[in-house]
């Protein structure tokens, strides 16, 4: 095939792509809908209003309640997580030890005294 024909088809594809991209950029956003949850009439301006201890219960969703209960039941504290991280690092170091060659060296000295000096 002639090089001019190949470059013309590529140029045509590039122009068509640029035109489609420009048309897509002009597309407007759909009108925003009202929020799915009713907003409270009064907010704490300082942000110091305390949230209830079990705030997720306000959504009245049994699946959410089960998920949060499961997450809180399986939650380990920070110290236990740190110890598990150290344990995982030790296991990794032990597994990596076999990947590298080992080197051993010995040195020694001996002195004999035959009695003939």
Secondary structure, DSSP 8 states (H G I E B T S, - for coil): --HHHHHHHHHHHHHHHHHHHHHHHT---------SS---S---SSS-----TTGGGGG--HHHHHHHHHHHHS---HHHHHHHHHHHHHHHHHHHHTTS--------------S--
